[in-house]
């Protein structure tokens, strides 16, 4: 019997959004909730503990979409969707990633402007690849390195992450600390100081799960 887990409940919300052609933020807005209520950054606390959606928010989602509670529980208990190994992963350059049209407001890849690469070892169906350009991330990542990013993997302290700010800047950093109000990030170059962003300045943040080096 499938257990009711934090990951399964959030996966069911994402699946419900896809069923109605919405992003997680679009689903939240349709349900009359704060547009950021279902964002990836809201699924863990500042201390890295799982944050569960409330029963009230789930009830509002079901009312707004017309889905039944049985529909929702079926999604919760369904086996997680995994990427078909034969399916290529979308790829763009880091410098392109800050432009509009490549990501939805939840940080998932969208649109037709992506290239493709083959990478069979990734289970996340929404995984994508970013190609490093220039030497701004040296010495850890060099020009031409490819980063595989999993938007469904909740970043934790110490993880290497990619994030986009509300200004459209995309960067790779190390997650140092997250609170209810701020996110602290360390540069991949130890010569650079840490950065602290207010959470409202972060569009999305996702974990780097592999890098070619």
C-alpha positions in Angstrom: 0.0 0.0 0.0 1.4 3.4 -0.9 2.2 5.7 2.0 0.9 9.3 2.3 4.1 11.2 2.0 5.0 14.9 1.6 6.5 14.2 -1.9 3.4 12.3 -3.1 0.9 15.0 -1.9 2.9 17.8 -3.7 3.3 15.6 -6.8 -0.5 15.1 -6.8 -1.0 18.9 -6.8 1.5 19.3 -9.7 -0.3 16.5 -11.6 -3.7 18.2 -11.0 -2.3 21.4 -12.3 -1.0 19.7 -15.5 -4.4 18.0 -16.0 -6.0 21.4 -16.3 -3.2 23.0 -18.3 -1.9 25.1 -15.5 1.4 25.7 -13.7 1.4 25.3 -9.9 1.1 29.1 -9.6 -1.8 29.2 -12.0 -3.6 26.5 -10.1 -3.1 28.5 -6.8 -4.5 31.6 -8.5 -7.5 29.8 -9.9 -8.2 28.5 -6.4 -8.1 32.0 -4.9 -4.8 31.4 -3.1 -1.6 33.4 -3.0 0.1 32.8 -6.5 3.2 31.6 -4.7 1.4 29.1 -2.4 2.4 26.1 -4.4 5.9 27.3 -5.5 8.8 24.9 -4.9 10.3 27.3 -2.4 7.2 27.1 -0.2 7.3 23.3 0.1 10.0 23.3 2.8 10.5 25.6 5.8 13.5 27.9 6.2 15.0 25.2 8.3 14.6 22.6 5.6 11.6 20.8 7.1 8.8 19.6 4.8 5.8 22.0 4.6 2.5 20.3 3.8 -0.4 22.0 1.9 -3.4 22.7 4.1 -6.6 20.8 3.8 -8.3 24.2 3.2 -6.0 24.9 0.2 -6.7 21.4 -1.2 -10.4 21.9 -0.8 -10.2 25.2 -2.7 -8.3 23.6 -5.5 -10.8 20.8 -5.9 -13.7 23.4 -5.9 -11.9 25.6 -8.5 -11.1 22.7 -10.9 -14.2 20.5 -10.4 -12.0 17.6 -9.5 -13.2 15.2 -6.8 -11.4 14.1 -3.7 -11.2 10.6 -5.2 -9.4 12.2 -8.2 -6.9 13.8 -5.9 -6.3 10.7 -3.8 -5.8 8.6 -7.0 -3.0 11.1 -7.9 -1.5 10.8 -4.5 -1.4 7.0 -4.6 -0.3 6.8 -8.2 3.3 5.8 -8.9 5.5 8.8 -9.5 6.0 9.6 -13.2 9.5 9.0 -14.4 11.2 10.3 -17.4 11.3 7.8 -20.3 15.0 6.9 -20.8 14.5 7.3 -24.5 13.2 10.8 -24.0 15.8 13.6 -24.5 16.3 16.3 -21.9 15.7 20.0 -23.0 18.9 22.1 -23.1 19.7 25.8 -23.2 22.6 28.0 -22.3 22.8 29.7 -18.9 22.8 33.1 -20.5 19.5 32.2 -22.4 17.8 31.0 -19.3 17.2 34.5 -17.9 15.2 35.4 -21.0 11.4 35.0 -21.0 9.6 32.1 -22.5 11.8 29.2 -21.3 10.3 28.6 -17.9 6.8 28.8 -16.4 6.3 30.6 -13.1 7.1 27.4 -11.2 10.5 27.0 -12.7 9.6 24.2 -15.1 10.9 24.2 -18.7 8.3 25.3 -21.4 8.3 26.5 -24.9 9.9 25.3 -28.1 13.2 27.2 -28.0 15.2 24.4 -26.3 17.8 22.1 -27.8 18.0 18.5 -26.6 20.5 16.1 -25.2 20.4 12.4 -24.2 20.9 11.6 -20.6 19.4 8.3 -19.4 20.0 8.4 -15.7 17.5 11.1 -14.7 14.1 10.0 -13.2 12.5 13.5 -13.1 10.3 14.0 -16.1 10.7 17.8 -15.8 14.5 17.7 -15.7 16.4 20.0 -18.0 20.0 20.9 -18.8 21.9 24.2 -18.7 25.2 24.7 -20.6 27.7 26.9 -18.8 29.0 29.9 -20.8 32.0 31.9 -19.8 34.1 31.6 -16.6 31.9 33.3 -14.0 31.4 29.9 -12.3 35.0 28.8 -12.4 36.8 27.0 -10.9 33.9 24.5 -10.2 32.1 24.8 -13.5 33.9 25.8 -16.7 32.7 27.0 -20.1 30.9 24.2 -21.9 30.0 22.2 -18.8 26.4 20.9 -18.7 24.4 21.0 -15.5 21.4 18.7 -15.1 18.7 20.3 -13.0 15.7 18.7 -11.3 12.9 21.2 -10.6 11.0 18.5 -8.6 13.8 17.9 -6.1 13.5 20.1 -3.1 16.8 21.9 -2.4 18.4 21.5 1.0 21.2 23.2 2.9 24.5 22.5 1.1 23.0 21.6 -2.2 24.2 23.1 -5.4 21.3 25.0 -7.0 20.2 27.1 -9.9 18.0 30.0 -9.3 16.4 32.8 -11.2 15.7 36.2 -9.6 12.7 38.5 -10.4 15.2 40.6 -12.4 15.7 37.6 -14.8 19.2 36.8 -13.6 20.0 33.1 -13.6 22.9 31.8 -11.4 24.4 28.6 -9.9 25.2 28.8 -6.2 25.3 26.7 -3.0 22.3 26.9 -0.7 23.6 28.0 2.7 20.5 28.9 4.6 16.8 29.5 4.0 14.5 31.3 6.4 10.9 32.5 6.0 12.2 35.9 4.7 15.6 35.3 3.1 17.8 32.9 1.1 21.5 32.9 1.7 23.7 31.5 -1.1 27.4 30.8 -1.4 29.3 31.4 -4.6 31.0 28.5 -6.4 34.1 30.7 -6.4 35.3 30.9 -2.7 36.8 34.3 -3.4 33.3 35.8 -3.7 31.2 36.7 -0.7 27.8 35.1 0.1 24.7 36.6 -1.3 21.4 37.1 0.7 18.2 37.6 -1.2 14.7 38.4 0.2 12.5 35.4 -0.8 10.2 37.7 -2.9 13.2 38.4 -5.2 13.5 34.7 -6.1 11.3 33.5 -9.0 12.4 29.8 -8.5 15.2 27.7 -7.2 16.0 24.1 -8.3 18.6 21.5 -7.3 21.6 20.6 -9.6 21.7 16.8 -9.6 24.6 16.2 -12.0 27.3 18.1 -13.8 29.7 17.2 -16.6 33.2 18.0 -15.5 
